[in-house]
């Protein structure tokens, strides 16, 4: 059934309040169908440090890219980040943070993306804001974010240094991308 044929049938309803209610309902359904075509997380993953400490692990999750639903299995060893971006390569004095996004393709390839090549943010909150502002690479959807606090007066390099507090970093926090909410009030 086409949009035109549905609209035609609704216009054939003689009671004005019923016609108005049907038009509103049809508009809401069309809006929700458009949402289903967007890139989104359907059932979020919980991110954590992998059993391989330089990697980010994920629980199983579902996502959509171009309206098609996919599932990613849990990866407890974690995924190699695929980047070598850094925090505080100049080893300035102090504690510095960096924000990163975890993204996934329709083919299930998980990669990380940094807020900047060498980050020297002075708070975890600023790094979280920077991480959440990262746009996914085309053909990806963001599964979550993580913030790393480099050891004081030290550099930290993604995919080389680990994500274990009290080792190569002083802190790491993970944030899951929220599930898209369909048909909610």
C-alpha positions in Angstrom: 0.0 0.0 0.0 1.4 3.4 -0.9 1.3 6.7 1.0 -1.0 8.2 -1.5 -3.5 5.3 -1.2 -3.5 5.5 2.6 -4.0 9.2 2.5 -6.9 8.8 0.0 -8.6 6.2 2.3 -8.1 8.5 5.3 -9.6 11.5 3.3 -12.6 9.2 2.6 -13.5 9.1 6.4 -16.5 11.4 6.9 -16.1 12.1 10.6 -13.6 15.0 11.0 -12.2 14.0 14.4 -11.7 10.4 13.2 -10.0 11.7 10.0 -7.8 14.0 12.0 -6.8 11.2 14.5 -6.0 8.8 11.5 -3.9 11.5 9.9 -2.0 12.0 13.1 -1.5 8.3 13.6 -0.3 7.8 10.0 2.2 10.7 10.4 3.5 9.1 13.6 3.9 5.7 11.9 5.7 7.3 9.0 8.1 9.1 11.4 8.8 5.9 13.3 9.5 4.0 10.0 12.0 6.8 9.0 13.7 6.3 12.4 14.1 2.6 11.7 16.1 3.5 8.6 18.7 5.5 10.6 22.0 4.2 12.0 21.4 3.4 15.7 22.0 1.1 18.6 19.1 -1.2 19.2 20.4 -3.1 22.2 23.5 -1.5 23.8 26.8 -3.2 24.5 28.7 -2.9 27.8 32.3 -1.9 27.0 35.2 -2.8 29.2 38.9 -3.5 29.2 39.5 -6.7 27.3 41.3 -9.7 28.6 44.0 -8.4 26.3 44.6 -5.2 28.3 45.2 -2.9 25.4 41.9 -3.8 23.8 38.3 -2.8 24.4 35.9 -5.7 25.1 32.2 -5.7 24.3 29.1 -7.7 25.3 26.8 -8.8 22.5 24.7 -6.0 21.0 22.4 -5.2 18.2 22.6 -2.2 15.9 21.2 -0.7 12.6 23.1 0.7 9.7 21.1 2.1 6.7 18.0 0.5 8.3 19.4 -3.0 8.4 19.7 -4.8 11.7 22.9 -6.5 12.7 24.2 -8.3 15.8 27.8 -8.2 17.2 28.8 -11.1 19.4 30.6 -10.6 22.6 34.4 -10.2 22.4 36.0 -10.7 25.8 39.6 -10.5 24.6 38.6 -7.1 23.2 39.2 -5.6 19.8 42.5 -4.0 18.8 41.8 -0.3 18.7 43.2 0.2 15.2 44.6 3.7 16.0 47.8 5.0 17.5 46.5 8.3 18.8 48.0 9.6 22.0 47.5 11.5 25.2 50.3 13.9 26.3 53.1 12.9 24.0 55.0 16.0 25.1 54.9 14.5 28.6 53.9 17.8 30.1 53.7 17.9 33.9 50.3 16.9 35.2 47.4 14.5 34.6 45.9 14.5 31.2 42.9 12.8 29.6 41.7 11.7 26.2 38.3 10.7 24.7 37.7 8.0 22.2 34.7 6.5 20.4 34.1 2.8 19.6 32.4 2.3 16.2 31.2 -0.7 14.2 30.5 -1.3 10.5 27.7 -3.4 9.0 30.4 -6.1 8.5 31.0 -6.2 12.3 34.4 -4.5 12.2 35.0 -2.6 15.4 37.5 0.3 15.5 38.3 3.3 17.7 38.3 6.9 16.8 40.1 9.6 18.8 38.8 13.1 19.6 42.2 14.4 18.5 45.6 13.0 17.5 47.3 14.0 20.7 45.0 14.9 23.5 45.9 17.0 26.6 42.5 17.6 28.2 42.8 18.4 31.9 39.7 16.6 33.2 37.8 13.4 32.6 34.6 15.4 32.1 36.2 17.4 29.2 37.4 14.2 27.6 34.0 12.6 27.9 32.4 15.6 26.2 35.1 15.4 23.4 34.5 11.6 23.0 30.7 12.0 22.7 31.2 14.7 20.1 33.0 12.3 17.7 31.1 11.6 14.6 31.2 8.0 13.2 33.1 7.3 10.0 30.7 6.8 7.1 29.1 3.3 7.2 29.7 3.0 11.0 27.5 3.5 14.1 29.0 4.6 17.5 28.7 1.7 20.0 30.1 3.7 22.9 32.9 5.8 24.3 35.8 5.6 26.6 38.0 8.1 28.5 41.6 7.4 29.5 43.5 9.3 32.1 47.2 9.0 31.4 49.6 8.4 34.3 50.9 11.8 35.7 53.6 13.4 33.6 53.4 10.5 31.1 52.3 9.8 27.6 49.7 7.1 26.7 49.3 5.5 23.2 46.2 3.7 22.0 46.7 0.1 21.0 50.2 0.0 22.6 49.6 1.0 26.2 47.1 -0.9 28.2 43.7 0.1 29.6 44.4 -1.1 33.1 44.4 1.6 35.8 47.6 1.6 37.9 49.5 0.2 34.9 49.8 2.3 31.8 47.0 4.7 32.8 45.6 6.1 36.0 41.9 5.6 35.0 39.6 4.4 32.2 35.9 4.9 32.1 33.5 3.3 29.6 30.1 4.6 28.3 27.6 2.7 26.2 25.7 4.4 23.4 22.1 4.4 24.4 19.5 2.4 22.5 17.3 4.3 20.1 13.8 4.7 21.4 11.0 3.9 19.0 7.3 4.6 19.6 7.8 6.3 22.9 5.9 9.3 24.3 
